[in-house]
Every structure is written in structure tokens, then in C-alpha cells.
Amino acid sequence: MDRVLAILREAEQGGAAILYPHERLCRTTCIVRLDDQVLYSDNEHLSTAGANLLHPMFVRKLNGQGRSK
């Protein structure tokens, strides 16, 4: 993962808009449920609840407010 993050950071420095959803979903451990809502529909895809959790991150990025935490 460190290699992937390094590549993403390099792309971000070059002007690419990069989102880091793991900052919201995986702090100490990755969460799969929040407030009795399942955040994934399978091993790799977010459920509607998971997508809604990340929605503010996308809005901030698309509005040009940079990296969200």
C-alpha cells in the first residue's frame, strides 16, 4: 500500500484530484459497519451507506477544497 500511496501523492502533486477514502474508512482498523449500517456490498464495493459516508469527501474535492480528513 505504501507504494500505491506514494504514486497517488506524486500524481496529486502533479495536479490530479486524488481521494483517500481509507482515511475515513480505515483508521486503526477498517470499519465495515457504522451505526448498524453495512458499508460494503461485497469485498470491494461500497454499499449506499458506505458511499453516503464518503459523499462529503467527494464534494470537498470537487469544490476545490483539497484533501479531506
Secondary structure as GFF3:
##gff-version 3
##sequence-region A 1 69
A	DSSP	alpha_helix	2	13	.	.	.	ID=ss1
A	DSSP	alpha_helix	22	25	.	.	.	ID=ss2
A	DSSP	beta_strand	33	34	.	.	.	ID=ss3
A	DSSP	beta_strand	37	38	.	.	.	ID=ss4
A	DSSP	alpha_helix	48	62	.	.	.	ID=ss5
###
